[in-house]
Amino acid sequence: MPLAQKQHTPELPELTVSPSSNPEADRLFTAECMAFLATLQARFGDARDALLRERRLQKGKTPGFLEHTASVRETEWQAEALPECLQDRRVEITGPVDAKTVINALNCEAQVFMADFEDSTAPTWENLLAGQVALSHAVKGDLTWSPENGPRETPAYRLNPEHTALLMVRPRGLHLPERNVQLNGAPMSGLLFDLGMFAFHNARTLAAKQRGPFFYIPKLQSYAEAEWINAVLGHIESTLGLFPGQIKVTVLIETLPAA
């Protein structure tokens, strides 16, 4: 697949992005967004690769707790209080990031909708970009959808102007690359791409509404990986002018090493 949309600055390596058939998706890749993504990958990509190598080294070994983290397990500690909008999460639903599903999910009576860029979304380039476009419109409140071949009188799907479920976004796992975005010829982390694109275009708006940004982080396997994603989130907050701790995440414990 040919590569396009090159971004050059004296400080940053070269970032290349595959073209898409979606003009609205292409418009997401502003010069500022390209620089933001390039910085994310340049700053955190090597550490991600090291964490994945450590996963391979651990294969076949019996998992257990580490001695040098004993103080964390043995010490009483408490996290900061959650924002009011995260206090009630009795009903949460999840689904892919296509516009129709996003509208239906946000309009339902669940407290939370997890927009899933991994397990319930086929990770084609067009699907991923269409999802970013849909979520950007959902955050702005102007997302609509109409069937391409439906009758003219078919009403468009629209977001409920009175109430929508709280939006939480699940990027892809640490292990998955995004080959349609490359830094110096190497694929970008799928997690960094999904997280970075959504945060760049939506974090400030959500923060102003006191509705996020909130994420699900899947498939972590160690405290070192949790420290890595915490550093990523801190960088995003600082770069986008959010206060420390503005981003909240739910960590999915779905691997034996993580448990």
C-alpha positions as CSV (number, residue, x, y, z in Angstrom):
1,M,0.0,0.0,0.0
2,P,1.5,3.4,-1.0
3,L,2.3,5.8,1.8
4,A,1.4,9.4,1.9
5,Q,1.1,12.5,4.1
6,K,4.7,12.9,5.2
7,Q,5.5,15.1,8.2
8,H,9.0,16.6,8.5
9,T,10.3,18.7,11.3
10,P,14.0,19.2,12.4
11,E,13.2,17.6,15.8
12,L,11.0,14.6,14.7
13,P,11.7,11.5,12.6
14,E,9.6,11.0,9.5
15,L,6.0,9.8,10.0
16,T,4.2,8.3,7.0
17,V,0.5,7.4,6.9
18,S,-1.3,5.2,4.4
19,P,-4.1,7.0,2.4
20,S,-7.7,6.1,2.9
21,S,-10.9,6.4,0.9
22,N,-12.5,8.5,3.6
23,P,-11.8,12.2,3.1
24,E,-13.1,13.0,6.6
25,A,-10.6,10.6,8.0
26,D,-7.7,12.1,6.0
27,R,-8.5,15.5,7.5
28,L,-7.8,14.2,11.0
29,F,-4.1,14.0,10.0
30,T,-3.2,17.6,10.5
31,A,0.4,18.7,10.8
32,E,-0.1,19.0,14.6
33,C,-1.7,15.6,14.9
34,M,1.2,14.0,12.8
35,A,3.8,15.6,15.1
36,F,1.9,14.4,18.2
37,L,1.7,10.8,16.9
38,A,5.4,10.9,15.8
39,T,6.5,12.1,19.3
40,L,4.4,9.4,21.0
41,Q,6.0,6.7,19.0
42,A,9.5,8.1,19.1
43,R,9.3,8.6,22.9
44,F,7.6,5.3,23.9
45,G,8.0,2.9,21.0
46,D,11.4,1.4,22.1
47,A,10.2,0.8,25.6
48,R,7.2,-1.0,24.3
49,D,9.4,-3.2,22.2
50,A,11.5,-4.0,25.3
51,L,8.3,-4.9,27.2
52,L,7.2,-7.3,24.4
53,R,10.7,-8.9,24.4
54,E,10.3,-9.5,28.2
55,R,7.0,-11.2,27.5
56,R,8.7,-13.7,25.2
57,L,11.4,-14.3,27.8
58,Q,8.8,-15.2,30.4
59,K,7.1,-17.9,28.3
60,G,7.3,-21.2,30.1
61,K,8.1,-19.8,33.4
62,T,5.7,-20.1,36.4
63,P,4.2,-16.7,37.1
64,G,4.6,-15.2,40.5
65,F,4.9,-12.1,42.5
66,L,8.2,-10.2,42.5
67,E,10.2,-9.6,45.6
68,H,10.9,-6.0,44.9
69,T,7.2,-5.1,44.6
70,A,6.3,-6.7,48.0
71,S,6.1,-3.3,49.7
72,V,3.3,-2.3,47.3
73,R,1.3,-5.4,48.2
74,E,1.9,-5.1,51.9
75,T,1.2,-1.4,52.2
76,E,-2.2,0.2,52.6
77,W,-2.9,2.7,49.9
78,Q,-5.8,4.4,48.3
79,A,-6.4,5.8,44.8
80,E,-7.8,9.3,44.3
81,A,-11.6,9.7,44.2
82,L,-13.2,9.1,40.9
83,P,-15.1,11.8,39.1
84,E,-18.8,11.9,39.7
85,C,-19.7,10.7,36.2
86,L,-17.7,7.4,36.9
87,Q,-19.4,6.6,40.2
88,D,-22.3,4.7,38.7
89,R,-21.2,2.0,36.3
90,R,-23.7,-0.7,37.0
91,V,-24.5,-1.4,33.4
92,E,-21.7,-1.2,30.8
93,I,-22.0,-2.3,27.2
94,T,-19.3,-2.7,24.5
95,G,-19.2,-2.8,20.7
96,P,-17.4,-1.8,17.6
97,V,-16.8,1.8,16.6
98,D,-18.9,2.1,13.4
99,A,-21.3,5.1,13.5
100,K,-24.5,3.2,13.7
101,T,-23.4,1.1,16.6
102,V,-21.9,4.1,18.4
103,I,-25.2,6.0,18.2
104,N,-27.3,3.0,19.3
105,A,-24.9,2.3,22.2
106,L,-24.8,5.9,23.4
107,N,-28.5,6.3,23.2
108,C,-29.3,3.2,25.2
109,E,-30.0,3.3,29.0
110,A,-26.6,1.8,30.0
111,Q,-24.4,4.0,32.1
112,V,-21.2,3.4,30.0
113,F,-20.4,2.5,26.4
114,M,-16.9,1.1,25.8
115,A,-16.0,1.8,22.1
116,D,-13.8,-1.1,21.2
117,F,-11.0,-0.7,18.7
118,E,-9.8,-4.3,19.2
119,D,-11.9,-7.4,19.8
120,S,-15.2,-6.3,18.3
121,T,-13.8,-4.2,15.5
122,A,-12.1,-5.8,12.5
123,P,-8.9,-3.7,12.5
124,T,-8.8,-2.8,8.8
125,W,-7.4,0.7,8.1
126,E,-10.7,1.9,6.9
127,N,-12.6,0.6,9.9
128,L,-10.2,2.2,12.4
129,L,-10.3,5.6,10.7
130,A,-14.0,5.5,10.3
131,G,-14.2,4.7,14.1
132,Q,-12.0,7.7,14.9
133,V,-14.3,9.9,12.8
134,A,-17.4,8.5,14.4
135,L,-16.1,9.0,17.9
136,S,-15.0,12.6,17.1
137,H,-18.5,13.5,16.0
138,A,-20.0,11.6,19.0
139,V,-17.9,13.8,21.4
140,K,-19.1,16.9,19.6
141,G,-22.6,15.6,19.7
142,D,-23.4,15.8,16.0
143,L,-22.9,12.1,15.0
144,T,-25.6,10.9,12.5
145,W,-25.9,7.8,10.3
146,S,-28.2,6.9,7.4
147,P,-28.3,3.6,5.4
148,E,-26.6,4.0,2.1
149,N,-29.3,2.2,0.1
150,G,-32.3,2.8,2.3
151,P,-35.5,4.7,1.3
152,R,-35.2,8.4,1.1
153,E,-37.8,8.9,3.8
154,T,-35.7,6.7,6.3
155,P,-34.9,9.0,9.2
156,A,-31.2,9.4,10.1
157,Y,-29.9,7.9,13.3
158,R,-29.0,10.7,15.7
159,L,-27.6,11.0,19.2
160,N,-30.2,11.7,22.0
161,P,-29.7,15.4,22.8
162,E,-30.9,14.9,26.4
163,H,-28.7,12.1,27.6
164,T,-26.0,9.7,26.3
165,A,-24.1,6.9,28.0
166,L,-20.6,7.8,29.2
167,L,-18.0,7.1,26.5
168,M,-14.9,5.1,27.3
169,V,-12.5,4.1,24.5
170,R,-10.6,0.8,24.3
171,P,-7.5,1.0,22.2
172,R,-5.7,-2.1,20.9
173,G,-3.4,-4.1,23.1
174,L,0.3,-3.5,23.6
175,H,1.3,-6.4,21.2
176,L,-0.5,-5.1,18.1
177,P,1.2,-2.9,15.5
178,E,-0.3,-0.4,13.1
179,R,1.5,-1.0,9.8
180,N,-0.4,1.9,8.1
181,V,1.4,4.4,10.2
182,Q,5.2,4.1,10.2
183,L,8.0,6.0,11.9
184,N,11.2,5.8,9.9
185,G,9.9,2.7,8.1
186,A,8.8,0.8,11.3
187,P,5.1,0.3,12.3
188,M,3.7,2.4,15.0
189,S,2.2,0.8,18.1
190,G,-1.5,0.2,17.5
191,L,-2.2,1.1,21.1
192,L,-0.3,4.4,20.8
193,F,-2.1,5.2,17.5
194,D,-5.6,4.5,18.8
195,L,-5.0,6.3,22.1
196,G,-3.1,9.2,20.6
197,M,-5.6,9.9,17.7
198,F,-8.6,9.9,20.0
199,A,-6.9,11.9,22.7
200,F,-5.5,14.5,20.3
201,H,-8.9,15.2,18.7
202,N,-11.2,14.8,21.7
203,A,-9.4,15.0,25.1
204,R,-9.8,18.8,25.6
205,T,-13.5,18.7,24.6
206,L,-14.2,15.9,27.0
207,A,-12.3,17.5,29.8
208,A,-14.2,20.8,29.4
209,K,-17.5,18.8,29.7
210,Q,-16.1,16.9,32.8
211,R,-16.7,13.6,30.8
212,G,-13.2,12.3,30.4
213,P,-11.2,11.3,28.6
214,F,-11.7,7.8,29.9
215,F,-10.1,4.6,28.5
216,Y,-10.1,0.9,28.9
217,I,-6.5,-0.6,28.7
218,P,-6.5,-4.2,27.7
219,K,-4.1,-7.2,28.0
220,L,-1.4,-5.7,30.2
221,Q,0.8,-8.5,31.7
222,S,3.0,-6.8,34.3
223,Y,3.4,-3.8,36.6
224,A,6.2,-2.6,34.2
225,E,3.6,-2.4,31.4
226,A,1.3,-0.5,33.7
227,E,4.1,1.9,34.5
228,W,4.7,2.3,30.7
229,I,1.1,3.2,29.9
230,N,1.0,5.5,33.0
231,A,3.9,7.4,31.5
232,V,2.2,7.6,28.1
233,L,-0.9,9.0,29.7
234,G,1.1,11.5,31.7
235,H,2.8,12.7,28.5
236,I,-0.6,13.1,26.7
237,E,-2.0,15.1,29.6
238,S,1.0,17.4,29.7
239,T,1.2,17.9,25.9
240,L,-2.6,18.6,25.6
241,G,-2.7,20.9,28.6
242,L,-4.8,18.6,30.8
243,F,-4.2,18.5,34.5
244,P,-2.4,15.5,35.9
245,G,-4.8,12.7,36.6
246,Q,-7.4,14.0,34.2
247,I,-7.3,10.8,32.2
248,K,-8.8,7.8,34.0
249,V,-8.4,4.2,32.9
250,T,-9.9,0.9,33.6
251,V,-7.3,-1.9,33.3
252,L,-8.7,-5.2,32.0
253,I,-7.2,-8.1,33.9
254,E,-7.5,-10.8,31.2
255,T,-4.1,-12.6,31.3
256,L,-2.6,-15.0,33.9
257,P,0.6,-12.9,34.4
258,A,-1.5,-9.8,35.1
259,A,-3.6,-11.6,37.7
